[in-house]
Amino acid sequence: MTHDFKITRTQNPKAKPDIDKLGFGVHFTDHMFVMKYTPDKGWHDGEVVPFGPLCLSPAASVFHYGQEMFEGMKAYRTADGRVLLFRPDMNVKRTNATNERICMPQIEESLMIDAIKAVVDVDRDWIPDRKGTSLYIRPFIIASEPFLGVRPSNDYLFFVILSPVGSYYANSDQTHTTKIYVEDVYTRAAVGGTGMAKIGANYVMGLKAQEKANSFGYDQVLWLDGKEKKYVQEIGTSNAFFVIDGEIITAPLTDGTILPGITRDTILALLRDRGAHVSERDLEIEEVFRASDEGRLNEVFASGTAAVISPVGELRWKDRVIQINNDQIGPVADSLYKEIVAIQTGAIEDRFGWTVEV
């Protein structure tokens, strides 16, 4: 089923930013998508409108009880001028898993994808074509019913906003390594919590640890499990991968503390297609540092929509600091980055059927 939406184009288009100074998430396109949810009508009245401020009651539930979720994805311009989304069905599946966890209504896959396509199509001339650039897509849902009381909202608003972006890390290219601080005091997520959901609460919980890491000169935080502070989990806003003796290891999704990253899933699929030795298993931080001491730690890298893949050149845990792969991107991370980006931008055949044209 294809959905048609009302489109109201802006009468005051903005000047587009310098493509060499895009940054990440600081410039926004001319339009956004808006759709309402009410119990009697479900999701309805979706439309593309000029980007602008929202009008909400100060009593809107989102402000008081934090009932909101968001997604992150990108649109890519190909060499022949087409526009591609990458695995948008996975974003919808994760949206609905998040919505189920925080008592928000489900959204039909075709409805959400058609909404994203509609606003991307209207603002397709904002999609940069320079290497390493893309159009970041931020769908999100907020509880809009005005009331004070701890219960799920009845009314919701769904939005999609767009931002032309360059590299996630300032002044870096894909070969630039990051420095990661292992956090062993604060906790990102616990068993039975919301670690698997894409909600703002998970990220605000990490700000204090991020400040702490930055104060020591580190770019991001590697989280450990909430119970024992023993097992590696995620790196900041990304899933974490460790290559030890050729085994490529990432934390399992089984206890619900890890966000099921779409880039993570893509990496696992590509590695298994190559016949690589891949493990989704618990990994102790002590094992990582011991492997480094013994010369068996080959690579560490993070994966996510924003940066795709970020190689890690240094880890600090308590007073122990290790250098990884001579502070260079490793062959596994490098080959994965190149293959994923080539698929996303249409440079090579999409053997997996992951891309969707707008």
N, C-alpha and C positions, 0 to 999 in steps of 0.2 A: 504493500500500500504506500502510495506517495502522498505526502501532505503538502497542501498549499497554504502559504501564509501571507497576510497583508504586509506590504512593504511601504514604509514611509521614508523617503530619502532626505538626507539633511540638505538644508538650504545654505549651510555655512561649512563647506568642507574645509578640513584642516590642512595646513602645509605638512607634507610628509617629512619625517626626520632624515638626517644625513645617514645614508646606509652604512657608512664607516663608523658611526657613533650611536648604534642602536642600543647597546646595553641589553639588559634583560628585564622585561616587564615594566618599563617606564613610559613607553609611548603606546597610545591606544587609537584604534582606527575610528572611522566616522560613525559606525553603526554598532548596534548590539541587538541581541534577540531577547525577547521577554515573553513569558507565558505564565498563566495563572493556574492554580489548582484550588478547587473547592470540592467539598464532599459530594455535592449534588451533581456537578458537571465533570468531575475529574479534571484532567489537564485540558485547557481550552484557551481560545483567543490568543494563540501564538502570533507574534508579529516581529518584523525587523523595524527598528526605530532608530533615530539619531542617538548616538552615545551621549549620555548625560546623567546628572544626579538623579537619585531615587527619592521618592516621597513615601515615607513610612511613618506610622504612628510611633511615638516614643515608647509605647507599651508593646510594640511588636515582640513576639516571643524570642526571636533570634537574639535580641539585645540582652535578654535577661537569663535565658537558659541555654543559649548556644546551639540551638537546633539548626545546624547548617552542614552542608557538604560541598565539596568541589572536585573537579577533575582537571587534568592537564593533558593536552595533546597538541599536535602541530599539523599545519598544512605546509606542503612543500611545492615549490615551483620546479618543474622539470626543464631540461634543456630545450624541449620543443614547445614550451609554453603551457603545458597542462598543469593542473593543480591536483595534488594527491593528499589524501588523508591516510594515516597509517594505523591499521587495526582498530578502527573506531568501535567495532562491536565489543572489543575487550573493555573499552572505557564505559560502555553502557552496562555491561555485566558487572563491572566494579561499582558503578553508580548504584545499581539496584541492590548489590550486596551491602553497600554502605547505608542505603536508605532503609533496608530491612533492619540493620543493627540499631539505627537511631530513630526508628518509628516514623519514617517519612514514606510517602506513597511511591510505589513503583512507577517507572516510566517506560513506555513501549520502545523497543529498540529502534524501529523505523521512525518513530516520532522524534526521538532525540537526534538521530543521525540526520534526518531531513532538516531539523532546526539548525544544526551546525552547518550543513551544506548551504542553507539559505543565506545565512549571514556572511559566511566565507565568500560565497559567490558575489554578493553585493559589494564586498570590500576586497575583491581579488586583486585590484590594482595596488593594494598595500602589501602584497606578499613580495618580500625581497628576493632577488635572484642571485645574490652574491654567495659564493661558497661559504658554508658555515652559518648561513642565515635561514630563517623560516618565519612562519606566522604562528605564534603561540596562541592556543585556543583555551580559554578558561570557562567551561560550563560550571554553574553552581546553582544550588537551591537553598533558599532561606525560608524559615518559618515566619509568616507575616501576620498571623492573627494577633490583634491587640488584646492581651490579657496578662494578668499576673497570677500564676498558679503553675505548679509543676505537673504538667501533662503534655502529651504531644499536641502540637498546633493542629487546627482544622484546615487552615489556609496556608498556601505556599506560593512562592514565586521562583520560576526557573529563568536563569539568564545565561547568555553566552556573550563574552566579551573577547576581543582580539587584540594582540600586541605583536608588531613586527620585532623580531629579536635577533641578536647576535649570540655571542658566546655567553654561557651562564656565568662563568667566572671572568671577572674583569681582566682585561689585558692578557688574555691567554688564548692559545690555540689548543688543538686536541692533543698535542704532544706534551703540553705543559702538565707537570705533575702537581698534585695537591699534598698538603701536609695535614695529617689527621690526628686529632687528640682523642685518646680512648677515655670515655667518661665512665667513672666507676662510683659516682655518688648519686647523681640524678638518674631518674628512670623515665624512659620514653613510653613504654607500654608494658602491661602485665597480662598474664593469662586471665582470660575472662573479660578483659578490657576492650578497647577500641583500636588496637594496633593495626588490625586488618582493614579498618575503615579510613576513607579519605576525608577527614574532617579537620577543621582548623584547630580544634583542641589539641590534637596530637602534635601540632607544630608549635603552638604557643608554649606547650610543656617543655619544648626543647630550647627556647630562647636563652634561658639562663645558662645552660650548658654551652650554647654557642658563644655567648659573651665570654665565658670562661676560656674556651678554646682560643678565641681571638686574642684574649689578653696574653696568652702564651705564644702568640705568633702562628697559630694553626688555622687552617681554612675551614675545617668541619669537624664534626664529632662522630666517633664510632661508638654506637650504643652497645651496652652489654645487657644481658637479660635482667629483668626486674627483680627476680627472686634471689639469685646467688651472685650476680655480677661476675659471671664466669664465662658465659658463652657469647660470642659475637652475634650481633643482630643486623642493624642497618647503619649506614653512613649518612647522617644528616637527613636529607630529603631523598636518599637513594638506597637501593639494595646494594649489598656488599658481596664481592667475590674474592676468593683467595686461591692462588695457584701454588700448591705444595707438592713437590716431586711430580709435577705434571697432572696431578688431580685438581680439578677445578671445583671448588666448594662454595656453596652458598647456603644460608640458613633455610631450614624447612618452613613451610607455611602451616604446619599441622597444629600448632598451639594458638593460632590466631593473633600472635603479637607482631607478625611481619606483614607489611603492605604487599599485596600481590602485584608487583610492578609489571607493566606491560613490556618494558624493555627487558626486565628480568626474564619473563617468559620467552621473549624473542631470542635472547642469548642462549637459554637452555635448549630451545628448539634447534638453533643453528649448530650448537656444539654437538648435540646428539646426532644431527644429520651428518656431521663430519666424523662421527665415531669417536669423539673425545671422551676421556674419562671424567664424567661429571657426577657430582654428589650433592644432593640436598640433605645435609646432615648437620647436627650440632657440632660446633667447632669451638674449643676453648681458646680464649685469648692467650693462655699460657702456651698452647700448642703452636700458635702463630709465632710467638717470640722464640720459642725453642727451635722451630723450623728455621727461623732467621739465623739464630746462633750456629746452627749446624749446616748452613748454606743450602737449605732445601726450600726456602720461601722464594718462589720464582717471581710472582706478581701479586699485587693487590689492586683492585679497581672497583669503582662505584658505577652503578647504572641507573638511568632514569630518563624520563622524557626531556627534561630541560637540557641536560648536558650530553645525553646519550651514554657516553662512557667517559669517566674521569679516572685516569691512572693515579695511583697513590705512590708518592716517592718517599714518604717518611711517616712513621707511626710513633706516637709517644704514649706510653702506659705507665702511670706513676712516674718514677724517675728513670725509666728505661726508654731509650730512643733507638729505633732501627731505621736504616736506609734500605730501600727496596729497589732491586734491579738498577743499581747505580743512579737512582733518581731519574730513570728514563721510562717511557711507556714500553710495556712488554709486548711480545709478539702476539699473545692471545688477545689482549685488549685492543691492540692496533688492528688486527685482522677483523675482529668483530665490529669495531667502529666503522671501518671502511665498508664492510659488507652491509651493515644495517643502513648506513647513510645512502649507499648506492641503491638499495631497494627503495628506501623512502623517497628518493629524488628521481626514480625511474631510470637510473643510469645502467642498471642490469635487470635481467628478467626477474620478475617476482614469482618465484617457483611455488610459493606458499599461499598465494592469493590474499596477501595481507593489505595491499593498497586499494583505496577506493577513490575514484575520480570524482571531482566536484564539477 
